Amino acid sequence: IRGHHVAQLDPLGILDADLDSSLPADIITSTDKLGFYGLDESDLDKVFHLPTTTFIGGNESALPLREIIRRLEMAYCQHIGVEFMFINDLEQCQWIRQKFETPGIMQFNNEEKRTLLARLVRSTRFEEFLHRKWSSEKRFGLEGCEVLIPALKTIIDKSSEKGVDYVIMGMPHRGRLNVLANVIRKELEQIFCQFDSKLEAADEGSGDVKYHLGMYHRRINRVTDRNITLSLVANPSHLEAADPVVQGKTKAEQFYCGDTEGKKVMSILLHGDAAFAGQGIVYETFHLSDLPSYTTHGTVHVVVNNQIGFTTDPRMARSSPYPTDVARVVNAPIFHVNADDPEAVVYVCNVAAEWRSTFHKDVVVDSLKKYRHNGHNEMDEPMFTQPLMYKQIRKQKPVLQKYAELLISQGVVNQPEYEEEIAKYDKICEEAHARSKDEKILHIKHWLDSPWPGFFTLDGQPRSMTCPSTGLNEEDLTHIGQVASSVPVEDFTIHGGLSRILKTRGEMVKNRTVDWALAEYMAFGSLLKEGIHIRLSGQDVERGTFSHRHHVLHDQNVDKRTCIPMNHLWPNQAPYTVCNSSLSEYGVLGFELGFAMASPNALVLWEAQFGDFHNTAQCIIDQFICPGQAKWVRQNGIVLLLPHGMEGMGPEHSSARPERFLQMCNDDPDVFPEVWGALGSCWIAVNCSTPANFCHVLRRQILLPFRKPVSASSSAPGSVLR
């Protein structure tokens, strides 16, 4: 199935943005191609029996060749191009065929058309309102792809119908304000306040530009009449960096509500075409999609395809035919669609949401083959570099106008009804603008994407800024040590070398001494007893890079039989999750950061294999972890474990660069504050030199009355750890 090669996907109709512009020789685009298959024009009226794998026949089992070709062209060569034949699952391929080949399946009733028109009105008039009021402001508007709003709302509607009640989203700057207004339903006056340069910001932090802000909102989905919670995660300018963060937050929300199959909580990721192909974090995130400890059971990816990246043409931006080819690595179906056909877009989004609900696998909507009406932003001049493209864009009729004219010609709406819809939304915007003038101050906390209800108060009052003692009674320590030095299940054969390690642990418990691994065990075990979920992730963390941890035991006689003693410590304890990650730092640290966003009552740790390797994840550290509270009023308690030391292992395994973390701290170096003073710090940098240090640091991370990221360097990876 290669109809996508000839589908009418470009609304501009001026160029083939894809690199492979030569059509495969065997694609039938005219009668002169019939000879490739040993046919000629006289065969067009012959009746052929249809194979059982196709749905184009409807109730008919045979059709003339001419009709077969026509129906296939209607299914695959119009405004939708479908890539799915690389999927090695017959059931999934047949499911997709049925969705596109069945005659008449893409028909919309009048009510659905009116809803689509109303959503296009809101999307389009919102951008026009912002342009009228603040024509010289950067806002990275959605002009040229206004159909994105109906597309997202369709995905959410269909997912809600299938049982989803929480959708977590990530997206770049383009169209973000429109999504906040018309999908998340952020109060318009709060959005308009962000354009008022005279408003003084609250003292909650430094803030961020308006097209980076996130939001959390619970509302009624009007189509399904069910509650839906929507969260748009705040992000920096670093394109695609929020992808793993969204996935981690989604995984955490699924975990805490017991949603083991992703039926209640899902993620939607929006991408730009150039970034989707160019940023390696996209690939890293895709490869987390089916890993047991990282899967979110399917993500709907929507690519807002401008056919340009800032000023760079596709030919200079990627080496693949489509920006979406990266999704093939996980067998995700890819639906290309012309954004000037709103009904095709909505249909494809319905199919994408159904796919995710049915198979719990990723799916990509390449939306939105469209164009960017302005330059990179409203102040940018695109004709410096794309003159012919933008001459054509200037001639384009807006998609709202096209669709309204179509519905009027079909008698679905009349001109007065259409104008009334426009006037109604314009009035909503004007009234919100008037209310925005009453605001005296900008509150960053109004844009929080991950609230923690009840955490910052106790019995309705602000929590005390004191930290309880991190000490433990010896009875609990002894019990934890005994479990750490034993195998808590029967008929389980461990490696002989591990038997010696566990025996040594047991002797340490008797002698009241502790090494690094046992100190970690005691910190974790005590927190699990207190109901704190612990998640430890990173490369080889189950055994530990230095063969010191051994939190997952492997039966030497039964393949894949394992035991996690930490989950056998106490009755009614919190669960302990320890998981070897893919060989990724950027993606996995972003994922764990997102996981830590969901709840303050969890200890989430990411361990670099050696501390030196954290720099591969520097974007997450610099743009999310360090400034997250200042920019977005978002506390986070993630712990970075960075083992390092001068033990002759070479320059790549000797330093976690603790000086970088210290340089980025915003503490006064001449003042040693009380515990509460750390509340205003961007993070806590510690260098643990003894097992006791390490144990108390981990416990303090949860006992603090607030949450703060911790970078925990350990000064010797080998001798001290073992």
Beta strands, then each sheet from edge to edge (+ up, - down):
strand 1: 47-49
strand 2: 62-64
strand 3: 80-83
strand 4: 166-170
strand 5: 200-201
strand 6: 215-221
strand 7: 226-232
strand 8: 265-272
strand 9: 299-304
strand 10: 334-338
strand 11: 363-369
strand 12: 441-442
strand 13: 457-458
strand 14: 461-462
strand 15: 533-538
strand 16: 553-554
strand 17: 562-563
strand 18: 576-580
strand 19: 602-607
strand 20: 639-643
strand 21: 684-688
strand 22: 710-714
sheet 1: 1+ 2-
sheet 2: 3+ 10- 11- 9- 8- 4- 7- 6+
sheet 3: 5+ 12+
sheet 4: 13+ 14-
sheet 5: 18+ 15+ 19+ 20+ 22+ 21+
sheet 6: 16+ 17-
end
